[in-house]
Every structure is written in C-alpha cells, then in structure tokens.
Amino acid sequence: MRVAVYRTGHPICDRVAESLARGLNGTLHLASDGIVDADVHIAYGILRGTSEVFKAAEKSGKPWFVVDRGFWGAEHYDGLYRIAYRGTQPIYRLFSIQKEHSLEVEPYVQREGYTLICPPSEYVCDWFGIKMYPARLIETNWELDWTEKLMQSNQRIQVRKKSAQSPIDWKNVASLVTYNSSVAIEAIKRGIPVISDKTNSAVGSFQDVVGQIHLDTSRRDSLLRWLSAHQMSLCDIERGRAWEVIHHYLPYSSAQIQEK
C-alpha cells in the first residue's frame, strides 16, 4: 500500500511527517506541490497546503487522515498526537477499540454560572465553511443555531476568544458550547454539559450516537477510552503504531460512513 505523507516546511509539521513516513513506510511530499498518486494520504494539520491535498483526496475517493495535537497531554514534541479519518477529529461511529486513559472523570453536579461559548478559529471556519457574523456572534452550518437559542434564554453567556491566555474558570462554567474545540473534552471530563457539532466533533458525534448529552460517568469514561485509542506519542508513530488506527478505517467508504 502506497502511503503519501505531506510536509509543509513548518518545523512541527515536518517533524511529525518524518515520523509518519518512517512508521508507515511512506514517501514524503511537499503539500504545496499538490496531491500525488497514492493509496492513503496523511499530514499534520490543515494549513500551508495540506487542506488542498485533503480536498483532492476526498474528491478522488482516496482515504486521508489528519494528525493534530492530542486531546490531552499535547506537547510538541514529547506529548500526544491524535489521528482522525477524513476530518480534524475522529467521529464516534466507527472503530470500537478502546484504550485505557489516566484521566479522572468527575461526577456531574448541576452548577450555577454561565454558558461558556468557544467560537471556532478562522482556520476552522475556512476549513468547514463556517461564516462569522459579529451581530449574531456565531453563524454556522450546525443543525441548530445553538448560540441564538442560548441568547433567547436567561442563561448568562461568556465568550472565550481563541487567543485567550487566561485559564478557564471552570467552577463558574455551567455549560459549554463549541463547534469542535478540544476544550469540550475537559468539560466532559469535569461533568459539564457540552453542546458541540455532531458531524465534525468527537464529543458531538458521541452525543448523537448515545441520543442525548450523557453525563453518566461510565458513558463519559467510554468516550475518553475511545479517544485515547486515537492518540499516541511521536515515538509510537515512528514505531508504526499509527497503523493500529489507520487500518480500521480503510475498509470504510464515504457512503458507508454516512450510513453509520
């Protein structure tokens, strides 16, 4: 199987690409040169030409994978990296294998406080075709306009900017609204209700599968174990462990995934 790994000239992307190429016995290519003929396409992130490669792979019906910072324990270059099939996050419909995690899953406690809204970054907006309108705060292609719904309620709202350096005051967060930010994982772990996109978010797709925003500890633990199976260290990637994730997805076509 021919695996094409794309680099961009950015040091983080290129370091991850080198590890992927070694572990997957793949060939390295420059993303800005466009897609090459291969059976599988993989790269770190959706910037500097990789998004164009992914779109071309999707159009040609070839499997493609996005590698990015892990959902937790994410440190360049000594932390964890996640691998997602045909998106920036794995979707909770396929790949049932789970792996132990070391996170503490806190019990749900109803809280007083505000709803924290974490809007998507401009890069996420570009990739998913989300339009931003300051007058309405967020306008997306979500199934429901969650922000407008919250604005019509009496719930207090606070908006967190992507560039915010200050930590989140979790004790005063009663619920969280996000498109597909990994901050949703921290909220889920803490037993805080989350509203997230069910098509492009690991948390949102999990909630869609289980039928509601589950706050049951065992349910949330199952999600975290599932996410843990999709992430690994750079050393593990170099040893070829990315195949443990990738080969599970290869039998699935785009049509089959839509049916799930």
MIDOSE-1310 file (N, C-alpha, C; in nm, 2 decimals, decimal comma, always signed):
residues 260
mrva	+0,08/-0,12/+0,00/+0,00/+0,00/+0,00/+0,09/+0,12/+0,00; +0,06/+0,22/-0,09/+0,14/+0,34/-0,10/+0,08/+0,45/-0,01; +0,16/+0,49/+0,08/+0,12/+0,60/+0,17/+0,20/+0,73/+0,14; +0,12/+0,83/+0,11/+0,18/+0,96/+0,09/+0,17/+1,05/+0,21
vyrt	+0,29/+1,10/+0,26/+0,29/+1,18/+0,38/+0,34/+1,32/+0,33; +0,27/+1,42/+0,38/+0,29/+1,56/+0,33/+0,36/+1,65/+0,44; +0,46/+1,72/+0,39/+0,52/+1,82/+0,48/+0,49/+1,95/+0,42; +0,52/+2,06/+0,50/+0,48/+2,19/+0,46/+0,60/+2,29/+0,47
ghpi	+0,71/+2,26/+0,54/+0,81/+2,35/+0,57/+0,81/+2,41/+0,71; +0,69/+2,39/+0,77/+0,68/+2,42/+0,91/+0,75/+2,32/+1,00; +0,83/+2,36/+1,10/+0,91/+2,26/+1,17/+0,83/+2,15/+1,24; +0,71/+2,19/+1,30/+0,63/+2,09/+1,37/+0,57/+1,99/+1,27
cdrv	+0,51/+2,05/+1,17/+0,45/+1,96/+1,06/+0,56/+1,87/+1,00; +0,67/+1,92/+0,97/+0,78/+1,84/+0,91/+0,83/+1,73/+1,00; +0,84/+1,76/+1,13/+0,89/+1,66/+1,23/+0,79/+1,55/+1,24; +0,66/+1,58/+1,25/+0,56/+1,48/+1,25/+0,56/+1,40/+1,12
aesl	+0,57/+1,47/+1,01/+0,57/+1,40/+0,88/+0,68/+1,30/+0,87; +0,80/+1,33/+0,92/+0,91/+1,24/+0,91/+0,88/+1,12/+1,00; +0,82/+1,13/+1,11/+0,79/+1,02/+1,20/+0,68/+0,93/+1,13; +0,58/+0,99/+1,07/+0,48/+0,92/+1,00/+0,54/+0,84/+0,88
argl	+0,63/+0,90/+0,81/+0,69/+0,84/+0,69/+0,77/+0,71/+0,73; +0,84/+0,73/+0,84/+0,92/+0,61/+0,89/+0,82/+0,50/+0,94; +0,73/+0,54/+1,02/+0,64/+0,44/+1,08/+0,55/+0,37/+0,98; +0,51/+0,44/+0,88/+0,41/+0,39/+0,78/+0,48/+0,34/+0,65
ngtl	+0,61/+0,35/+0,65/+0,69/+0,32/+0,53/+0,63/+0,40/+0,41; +0,61/+0,53/+0,44/+0,55/+0,61/+0,34/+0,66/+0,70/+0,27; +0,61/+0,78/+0,17/+0,70/+0,87/+0,10/+0,66/+1,01/+0,13; +0,76/+1,10/+0,15/+0,74/+1,24/+0,18/+0,72/+1,32/+0,06
hlas	+0,62/+1,42/+0,07/+0,60/+1,51/-0,04/+0,57/+1,65/+0,01; +0,59/+1,75/-0,06/+0,56/+1,88/-0,02/+0,42/+1,92/-0,06; +0,34/+1,96/+0,04/+0,20/+1,98/+0,03/+0,17/+2,09/-0,08; +0,25/+2,19/-0,08/+0,23/+2,30/-0,18/+0,24/+2,25/-0,33
dgiv	+0,30/+2,13/-0,35/+0,31/+2,08/-0,48/+0,18/+2,00/-0,53; +0,09/+1,99/-0,43/-0,03/+1,92/-0,46/-0,03/+1,77/-0,43; -0,15/+1,71/-0,46/-0,16/+1,57/-0,42/-0,08/+1,48/-0,52; -0,03/+1,37/-0,47/+0,04/+1,27/-0,56/-0,04/+1,14/-0,57
dadv	+0,00/+1,05/-0,65/-0,07/+0,93/-0,67/-0,03/+0,83/-0,56; -0,13/+0,80/-0,47/-0,11/+0,71/-0,36/-0,24/+0,65/-0,31; -0,23/+0,55/-0,23/-0,35/+0,48/-0,18/-0,40/+0,55/-0,05; -0,31/+0,61/+0,03/-0,35/+0,68/+0,15/-0,28/+0,81/+0,16
hiay	-0,34/+0,91/+0,21/-0,28/+1,04/+0,22/-0,29/+1,09/+0,37; -0,18/+1,14/+0,42/-0,18/+1,18/+0,56/-0,09/+1,30/+0,58; -0,13/+1,39/+0,67/-0,04/+1,51/+0,70/-0,08/+1,56/+0,84; +0,00/+1,65/+0,89/-0,03/+1,72/+1,02/-0,10/+1,85/+0,99
gilr	-0,22/+1,87/+1,05/-0,29/+1,99/+1,04/-0,35/+2,02/+0,90; -0,42/+2,14/+0,89/-0,49/+2,18/+0,77/-0,44/+2,31/+0,72; -0,32/+2,34/+0,74/-0,26/+2,47/+0,69/-0,15/+2,44/+0,59; -0,11/+2,55/+0,52/+0,00/+2,55/+0,43/+0,00/+2,45/+0,32
gtse	-0,12/+2,43/+0,27/-0,14/+2,34/+0,15/-0,19/+2,20/+0,18; -0,20/+2,16/+0,31/-0,25/+2,03/+0,34/-0,40/+2,02/+0,32; -0,47/+2,13/+0,35/-0,62/+2,12/+0,32/-0,65/+2,10/+0,18; -0,57/+2,16/+0,09/-0,60/+2,13/-0,06/-0,57/+1,99/-0,09
vfka	-0,47/+1,93/-0,03/-0,44/+1,79/-0,05/-0,56/+1,70/-0,01; -0,61/+1,73/+0,11/-0,72/+1,65/+0,17/-0,84/+1,67/+0,08; -0,87/+1,79/+0,03/-0,99/+1,80/-0,05/-0,97/+1,73/-0,18; -0,85/+1,72/-0,24/-0,83/+1,65/-0,36/-0,84/+1,50/-0,34
aeks	-0,79/+1,45/-0,22/-0,81/+1,31/-0,19/-0,95/+1,27/-0,17; -1,03/+1,36/-0,11/-1,17/+1,33/-0,09/-1,24/+1,32/-0,23; -1,21/+1,42/-0,31/-1,27/+1,42/-0,45/-1,23/+1,29/-0,53; -1,11/+1,24/-0,51/-1,07/+1,12/-0,58/-1,11/+0,99/-0,51
gkpw	-1,17/+1,00/-0,39/-1,22/+0,88/-0,32/-1,11/+0,81/-0,25; -1,00/+0,88/-0,22/-0,88/+0,81/-0,15/-0,89/+0,84/+0,00; -0,86/+0,75/+0,08/-0,86/+0,77/+0,23/-0,75/+0,87/+0,26; -0,79/+0,96/+0,36/-0,70/+1,06/+0,41/-0,72/+1,08/+0,56
fvvd	-0,61/+1,12/+0,62/-0,60/+1,13/+0,77/-0,53/+1,26/+0,81; -0,59/+1,32/+0,91/-0,53/+1,44/+0,97/-0,47/+1,41/+1,10; -0,35/+1,44/+1,12/-0,28/+1,43/+1,25/-0,28/+1,57/+1,32; -0,30/+1,57/+1,44/-0,30/+1,70/+1,52/-0,26/+1,68/+1,66
rgfw	-0,26/+1,79/+1,74/-0,23/+1,78/+1,88/-0,33/+1,69/+1,95; -0,29/+1,61/+2,05/-0,37/+1,52/+2,12/-0,48/+1,59/+2,20; -0,59/+1,52/+2,23/-0,70/+1,58/+2,31/-0,65/+1,61/+2,45; -0,55/+1,54/+2,50/-0,49/+1,58/+2,63/-0,34/+1,53/+2,62
gaeh	-0,26/+1,58/+2,71/-0,12/+1,55/+2,71/-0,05/+1,60/+2,58; -0,10/+1,71/+2,52/-0,05/+1,75/+2,39/+0,07/+1,85/+2,41; +0,19/+1,80/+2,39/+0,31/+1,88/+2,39/+0,40/+1,85/+2,27; +0,44/+1,95/+2,20/+0,54/+1,93/+2,09/+0,68/+1,92/+2,15
ydgl	+0,75/+1,82/+2,14/+0,73/+1,70/+2,05/+0,72/+1,58/+2,14; +0,71/+1,60/+2,27/+0,71/+1,50/+2,37/+0,57/+1,46/+2,42; +0,47/+1,51/+2,36/+0,33/+1,48/+2,40/+0,26/+1,39/+2,31; +0,13/+1,39/+2,31/+0,05/+1,30/+2,23/-0,01/+1,37/+2,11
yria	-0,03/+1,29/+2,00/-0,09/+1,34/+1,88/-0,21/+1,25/+1,85; -0,31/+1,31/+1,79/-0,43/+1,24/+1,76/-0,43/+1,21/+1,60; -0,50/+1,11/+1,56/-0,52/+1,07/+1,42/-0,67/+1,06/+1,39; -0,71/+1,13/+1,29/-0,85/+1,13/+1,25/-0,87/+1,10/+1,11
yrgt	-0,97/+1,02/+1,08/-1,00/+0,98/+0,94/-1,10/+1,08/+0,88; -1,06/+1,14/+0,77/-1,15/+1,23/+0,69/-1,20/+1,35/+0,77; -1,12/+1,40/+0,86/-1,16/+1,52/+0,94/-1,05/+1,55/+1,04; -1,08/+1,66/+1,11/-0,98/+1,70/+1,21/-1,00/+1,63/+1,35
qpiy	-1,11/+1,56/+1,37/-1,13/+1,48/+1,49/-1,19/+1,35/+1,45; -1,16/+1,24/+1,52/-1,23/+1,11/+1,50/-1,38/+1,12/+1,53; -1,46/+1,05/+1,46/-1,60/+1,06/+1,48/-1,65/+0,93/+1,54; -1,74/+0,95/+1,64/-1,78/+0,83/+1,73/-1,88/+0,75/+1,66
rlfs	-1,85/+0,69/+1,54/-1,94/+0,60/+1,47/-1,87/+0,47/+1,44; -1,73/+0,48/+1,42/-1,65/+0,36/+1,38/-1,54/+0,34/+1,48; -1,47/+0,23/+1,46/-1,35/+0,20/+1,54/-1,39/+0,18/+1,69; -1,43/+0,07/+1,72/-1,48/+0,05/+1,86/-1,37/+0,01/+1,96
iqke	-1,25/-0,01/+1,92/-1,14/-0,04/+2,01/-1,11/+0,07/+2,10; -1,09/+0,04/+2,23/-1,07/+0,14/+2,33/-0,94/+0,11/+2,40; -0,88/+0,21/+2,46/-0,75/+0,21/+2,53/-0,77/+0,28/+2,66; -0,70/+0,23/+2,76/-0,71/+0,29/+2,90/-0,65/+0,43/+2,90
hsle	-0,71/+0,52/+2,98/-0,66/+0,65/+3,00/-0,64/+0,68/+3,15; -0,57/+0,79/+3,18/-0,53/+0,82/+3,32/-0,61/+0,94/+3,37; -0,72/+0,98/+3,30/-0,79/+1,10/+3,34/-0,89/+1,07/+3,45; -0,92/+1,16/+3,53/-1,02/+1,15/+3,64/-1,15/+1,20/+3,58
vepy	-1,25/+1,12/+3,58/-1,38/+1,15/+3,53/-1,47/+1,19/+3,65; -1,50/+1,32/+3,66/-1,57/+1,37/+3,78/-1,72/+1,35/+3,77; -1,79/+1,34/+3,88/-1,93/+1,32/+3,87/-2,00/+1,45/+3,83; -2,12/+1,43/+3,77/-2,19/+1,55/+3,73/-2,26/+1,62/+3,85
vqre	-2,24/+1,75/+3,86/-2,31/+1,83/+3,96/-2,37/+1,95/+3,89; -2,50/+1,97/+3,91/-2,56/+2,09/+3,85/-2,50/+2,21/+3,91; -2,46/+2,30/+3,82/-2,38/+2,42/+3,86/-2,46/+2,55/+3,83; -2,44/+2,65/+3,91/-2,48/+2,78/+3,88/-2,36/+2,85/+3,80
gytl	-2,39/+2,94/+3,72/-2,28/+3,01/+3,65/-2,33/+3,05/+3,51; -2,24/+3,05/+3,42/-2,27/+3,09/+3,28/-2,24/+2,98/+3,18; -2,29/+3,00/+3,06/-2,26/+2,92/+2,95/-2,13/+2,98/+2,88; -2,03/+2,90/+2,87/-1,91/+2,94/+2,80/-1,91/+2,90/+2,65
icpp	-1,90/+3,00/+2,57/-1,90/+2,98/+2,42/-1,76/+2,99/+2,37; -1,71/+2,89/+2,30/-1,58/+2,89/+2,24/-1,59/+2,88/+2,09; -1,59/+3,00/+2,02/-1,61/+3,01/+1,88/-1,50/+2,94/+1,81; -1,52/+2,89/+1,69/-1,41/+2,83/+1,61/-1,31/+2,93/+1,56
seyv	-1,19/+2,89/+1,54/-1,09/+2,98/+1,49/-1,11/+3,01/+1,34; -1,04/+3,11/+1,29/-1,06/+3,15/+1,15/-1,02/+3,03/+1,06; -0,92/+2,95/+1,10/-0,88/+2,84/+1,02/-0,98/+2,73/+1,01; -1,04/+2,71/+1,13/-1,15/+2,61/+1,13/-1,27/+2,66/+1,05
cdwf	-1,30/+2,78/+1,06/-1,41/+2,84/+0,98/-1,38/+2,82/+0,83; -1,26/+2,85/+0,79/-1,23/+2,83/+0,65/-1,24/+2,69/+0,60; -1,19/+2,59/+0,69/-1,19/+2,45/+0,65/-1,34/+2,40/+0,64; -1,42/+2,43/+0,74/-1,56/+2,38/+0,74/-1,66/+2,47/+0,68
gikm	-1,62/+2,58/+0,62/-1,72/+2,67/+0,56/-1,81/+2,74/+0,65; -1,76/+2,78/+0,77/-1,84/+2,85/+0,87/-1,82/+3,00/+0,85; -1,93/+3,07/+0,86/-1,93/+3,21/+0,84/-1,95/+3,28/+0,97; -1,88/+3,38/+1,00/-1,88/+3,46/+1,12/-1,95/+3,59/+1,10
ypar	-2,05/+3,62/+1,18/-2,12/+3,75/+1,18/-2,12/+3,81/+1,32; -2,05/+3,92/+1,34/-2,04/+3,97/+1,48/-2,18/+4,01/+1,54; -2,27/+4,05/+1,45/-2,41/+4,09/+1,50/-2,48/+3,97/+1,57; -2,45/+3,85/+1,52/-2,52/+3,73/+1,58/-2,42/+3,64/+1,65
liet	-2,30/+3,69/+1,67/-2,19/+3,62/+1,74/-2,14/+3,50/+1,66; -2,22/+3,40/+1,63/-2,17/+3,29/+1,55/-2,29/+3,25/+1,45; -2,25/+3,23/+1,33/-2,34/+3,17/+1,23/-2,27/+3,05/+1,17; -2,33/+2,94/+1,19/-2,26/+2,82/+1,14/-2,36/+2,73/+1,06
nwel	-2,31/+2,62/+1,01/-2,39/+2,52/+0,94/-2,44/+2,41/+1,04; -2,44/+2,44/+1,17/-2,48/+2,34/+1,27/-2,63/+2,31/+1,24; -2,67/+2,19/+1,29/-2,81/+2,15/+1,28/-2,90/+2,25/+1,34; -2,86/+2,31/+1,46/-2,94/+2,41/+1,53/-2,85/+2,53/+1,56
dwte	-2,91/+2,64/+1,56/-2,83/+2,76/+1,59/-2,82/+2,77/+1,75; -2,73/+2,70/+1,80/-2,72/+2,69/+1,95/-2,70/+2,83/+2,02; -2,62/+2,91/+1,96/-2,59/+3,04/+2,02/-2,72/+3,13/+2,03; -2,80/+3,13/+1,92/-2,92/+3,21/+1,92/-3,02/+3,15/+2,02
klmq	-3,02/+3,02/+2,03/-3,11/+2,95/+2,13/-3,07/+3,00/+2,27; -2,94/+3,00/+2,30/-2,90/+3,04/+2,43/-2,93/+3,19/+2,46; -2,91/+3,27/+2,35/-2,94/+3,41/+2,37/-3,08/+3,44/+2,40; -3,17/+3,36/+2,36/-3,31/+3,38/+2,39/-3,35/+3,33/+2,52
snqr	-3,26/+3,25/+2,59/-3,29/+3,21/+2,72/-3,24/+3,31/+2,82; -3,25/+3,27/+2,95/-3,20/+3,36/+3,06/-3,06/+3,32/+3,10; -3,00/+3,23/+3,03/-2,87/+3,18/+3,07/-2,76/+3,29/+3,04; -2,68/+3,31/+3,14/-2,57/+3,41/+3,12/-2,47/+3,35/+3,03
iqvr	-2,41/+3,43/+2,94/-2,31/+3,39/+2,84/-2,18/+3,46/+2,85; -2,07/+3,38/+2,83/-1,94/+3,44/+2,82/-1,87/+3,38/+2,70; -1,81/+3,46/+2,62/-1,74/+3,42/+2,50/-1,59/+3,41/+2,53; -1,53/+3,30/+2,50/-1,38/+3,29/+2,51/-1,32/+3,30/+2,38
kksa	-1,22/+3,39/+2,36/-1,15/+3,40/+2,24/-1,04/+3,30/+2,23; -1,02/+3,26/+2,10/-0,92/+3,16/+2,08/-0,78/+3,20/+2,13; -0,75/+3,33/+2,13/-0,62/+3,38/+2,17/-0,61/+3,40/+2,32; -0,72/+3,37/+2,39/-0,72/+3,40/+2,53/-0,61/+3,32/+2,60
qspi	-0,53/+3,39/+2,69/-0,42/+3,32/+2,76/-0,46/+3,28/+2,90; -0,56/+3,35/+2,95/-0,60/+3,32/+3,09/-0,67/+3,18/+3,09; -0,65/+3,10/+3,20/-0,72/+2,97/+3,21/-0,87/+2,99/+3,23; -0,95/+2,89/+3,19/-1,09/+2,89/+3,21/-1,13/+2,87/+3,36
dwkn	-1,22/+2,95/+3,41/-1,27/+2,95/+3,54/-1,38/+2,84/+3,55; -1,34/+2,71/+3,55/-1,43/+2,60/+3,54/-1,54/+2,60/+3,65; -1,51/+2,65/+3,77/-1,60/+2,64/+3,88/-1,73/+2,72/+3,85; -1,71/+2,82/+3,76/-1,83/+2,91/+3,72/-1,89/+2,88/+3,59
vasl	-1,84/+2,77/+3,52/-1,90/+2,73/+3,39/-2,01/+2,62/+3,42; -2,13/+2,66/+3,38/-2,24/+2,57/+3,39/-2,26/+2,48/+3,27; -2,22/+2,53/+3,16/-2,23/+2,45/+3,03/-2,14/+2,51/+2,93; -2,11/+2,44/+2,82/-2,02/+2,48/+2,72/-2,08/+2,46/+2,58
vtyn	-2,05/+2,56/+2,50/-2,10/+2,55/+2,36/-1,97/+2,57/+2,27; -1,95/+2,48/+2,18/-1,83/+2,49/+2,10/-1,86/+2,42/+1,97; -1,79/+2,45/+1,86/-1,80/+2,38/+1,73/-1,73/+2,24/+1,74; -1,60/+2,24/+1,76/-1,53/+2,12/+1,78/-1,40/+2,14/+1,85
ssva	-1,40/+2,24/+1,94/-1,28/+2,26/+2,02/-1,25/+2,15/+2,12; -1,12/+2,12/+2,13/-1,08/+2,01/+2,23/-1,11/+2,05/+2,37; -1,15/+2,18/+2,40/-1,18/+2,22/+2,53/-1,31/+2,14/+2,58; -1,39/+2,09/+2,48/-1,51/+2,01/+2,52/-1,47/+1,88/+2,59
ieai	-1,35/+1,83/+2,56/-1,30/+1,71/+2,63/-1,29/+1,74/+2,78; -1,23/+1,85/+2,81/-1,20/+1,89/+2,95/-1,34/+1,91/+3,02; -1,43/+1,97/+2,95/-1,57/+1,99/+3,01/-1,64/+1,86/+3,04; -1,63/+1,77/+2,94/-1,69/+1,64/+2,96/-1,63/+1,56/+3,07
krgi	-1,50/+1,57/+3,09/-1,43/+1,51/+3,20/-1,48/+1,56/+3,33; -1,51/+1,69/+3,34/-1,55/+1,75/+3,46/-1,70/+1,74/+3,49; -1,77/+1,68/+3,40/-1,92/+1,66/+3,42/-2,00/+1,78/+3,38; -1,94/+1,86/+3,29/-2,01/+1,99/+3,25/-2,08/+1,96/+3,12
pvis	-2,21/+1,99/+3,10/-2,28/+1,96/+2,98/-2,22/+2,04/+2,86; -2,21/+1,97/+2,75/-2,15/+2,03/+2,63/-2,24/+2,02/+2,51; -2,25/+2,13/+2,43/-2,32/+2,13/+2,30/-2,21/+2,14/+2,20; -2,20/+2,05/+2,10/-2,09/+2,05/+2,00/-2,15/+1,99/+1,87
dktn	-2,08/+2,02/+1,76/-2,13/+1,98/+1,63/-2,12/+1,83/+1,62; -2,23/+1,76/+1,58/-2,23/+1,61/+1,58/-2,16/+1,56/+1,46; -2,13/+1,64/+1,36/-2,07/+1,58/+1,23/-1,92/+1,59/+1,24; -1,87/+1,70/+1,30/-1,72/+1,72/+1,29/-1,65/+1,73/+1,43
savg	-1,72/+1,69/+1,53/-1,67/+1,69/+1,67/-1,68/+1,55/+1,73; -1,57/+1,51/+1,79/-1,57/+1,38/+1,86/-1,68/+1,38/+1,97; -1,69/+1,48/+2,05/-1,79/+1,49/+2,15/-1,93/+1,50/+2,10; -1,95/+1,58/+2,00/-2,08/+1,60/+1,94/-2,13/+1,47/+1,87
sfqd	-2,04/+1,40/+1,81/-2,08/+1,27/+1,74/-2,11/+1,17/+1,85; -2,04/+1,17/+1,96/-2,07/+1,07/+2,07/-2,20/+1,10/+2,12; -2,24/+1,23/+2,14/-2,37/+1,26/+2,20/-2,48/+1,22/+2,10; -2,46/+1,23/+1,97/-2,56/+1,19/+1,87/-2,58/+1,04/+1,88
vvgq	-2,47/+0,97/+1,89/-2,49/+0,82/+1,90/-2,56/+0,78/+2,02; -2,53/+0,83/+2,14/-2,60/+0,79/+2,26/-2,73/+0,85/+2,28; -2,77/+0,95/+2,20/-2,90/+1,00/+2,19/-2,93/+1,12/+2,28; -2,84/+1,16/+2,36/-2,85/+1,28/+2,44/-2,72/+1,32/+2,50
ihld	-2,71/+1,44/+2,57/-2,59/+1,48/+2,63/-2,57/+1,40/+2,76; -2,50/+1,29/+2,75/-2,49/+1,20/+2,86/-2,39/+1,25/+2,96; -2,43/+1,25/+3,09/-2,35/+1,29/+3,20/-2,32/+1,17/+3,29; -2,36/+1,05/+3,25/-2,33/+0,93/+3,32/-2,18/+0,91/+3,32
tsrr	-2,12/+0,88/+3,43/-1,97/+0,87/+3,44/-1,92/+0,76/+3,35; -1,98/+0,64/+3,35/-1,94/+0,53/+3,27/-1,94/+0,56/+3,12; -2,05/+0,63/+3,08/-2,06/+0,67/+2,94/-1,94/+0,76/+2,90; -1,91/+0,86/+2,99/-1,81/+0,96/+2,96/-1,67/+0,89/+2,96
dsll	-1,65/+0,79/+3,05/-1,53/+0,72/+3,06/-1,51/+0,64/+2,93; -1,62/+0,58/+2,87/-1,61/+0,51/+2,75/-1,56/+0,60/+2,64; -1,61/+0,72/+2,63/-1,57/+0,82/+2,53/-1,42/+0,85/+2,54; -1,38/+0,87/+2,66/-1,23/+0,90/+2,68/-1,14/+0,78/+2,65
rwls	-1,19/+0,66/+2,67/-1,11/+0,55/+2,64/-1,10/+0,53/+2,48; -1,21/+0,57/+2,42/-1,22/+0,56/+2,27/-1,13/+0,67/+2,21; -1,13/+0,79/+2,27/-1,04/+0,89/+2,22/-0,89/+0,85/+2,25; -0,87/+0,79/+2,36/-0,73/+0,75/+2,39/-0,67/+0,66/+2,29
ahqm	-0,76/+0,57/+2,23/-0,71/+0,48/+2,13/-0,67/+0,55/+2,00; -0,71/+0,68/+1,98/-0,68/+0,75/+1,86/-0,56/+0,84/+1,87; -0,49/+0,84/+1,98/-0,38/+0,92/+2,00/-0,26/+0,85/+2,06; -0,14/+0,90/+2,02/-0,02/+0,83/+2,06/+0,10/+0,93/+2,06
slcd	+0,21/+0,89/+2,11/+0,33/+0,98/+2,11/+0,40/+0,97/+1,97; +0,49/+1,06/+1,95/+0,57/+1,07/+1,83/+0,66/+0,94/+1,82; +0,71/+0,89/+1,93/+0,79/+0,77/+1,93/+0,70/+0,65/+1,89; +0,58/+0,65/+1,93/+0,49/+0,54/+1,89/+0,46/+0,55/+1,74
ierg	+0,44/+0,67/+1,69/+0,42/+0,69/+1,55/+0,53/+0,64/+1,47; +0,66/+0,67/+1,51/+0,78/+0,62/+1,44/+0,79/+0,47/+1,45; +0,73/+0,41/+1,55/+0,74/+0,26/+1,56/+0,63/+0,19/+1,47; +0,54/+0,28/+1,41/+0,44/+0,22/+1,32/+0,30/+0,20/+1,39
rawe	+0,29/+0,25/+1,51/+0,16/+0,23/+1,58/+0,04/+0,30/+1,52; +0,07/+0,40/+1,43/-0,04/+0,47/+1,36/-0,13/+0,37/+1,28; -0,06/+0,26/+1,24/-0,14/+0,16/+1,17/-0,25/+0,10/+1,25; -0,24/+0,10/+1,38/-0,34/+0,05/+1,47/-0,47/+0,13/+1,46
vihh	-0,46/+0,25/+1,42/-0,58/+0,34/+1,40/-0,62/+0,33/+1,25; -0,52/+0,35/+1,16/-0,55/+0,37/+1,02/-0,62/+0,25/+0,96; -0,57/+0,13/+0,99/-0,62/+0,01/+0,92/-0,76/-0,02/+0,95; -0,81/+0,03/+1,06/-0,95/+0,01/+1,10/-1,05/+0,08/+1,01
ylpy	-1,00/+0,20/+0,96/-1,08/+0,28/+0,88/-1,08/+0,26/+0,73; -0,97/+0,19/+0,68/-0,96/+0,17/+0,54/-1,07/+0,10/+0,47; -1,14/+0,00/+0,53/-1,25/-0,07/+0,46/-1,37/+0,02/+0,44; -1,38/+0,13/+0,51/-1,50/+0,21/+0,50/-1,49/+0,32/+0,39
ssaq	-1,59/+0,32/+0,31/-1,60/+0,43/+0,21/-1,68/+0,54/+0,27; -1,68/+0,65/+0,19/-1,76/+0,77/+0,24/-1,90/+0,74/+0,25; -1,96/+0,66/+0,16/-2,10/+0,63/+0,17/-2,13/+0,55/+0,29; -2,05/+0,45/+0,32/-2,07/+0,37/+0,44/-2,07/+0,45/+0,57
iqek	-1,98/+0,54/+0,58/-1,97/+0,63/+0,70/-2,10/+0,71/+0,71; -2,15/+0,76/+0,60/-2,27/+0,84/+0,61/-2,39/+0,76/+0,66; -2,38/+0,63/+0,64/-2,49/+0,54/+0,68/-2,48/+0,51/+0,83; -2,37/+0,52/+0,89/-2,35/+0,49/+1,03/-2,42/+0,58/+1,12
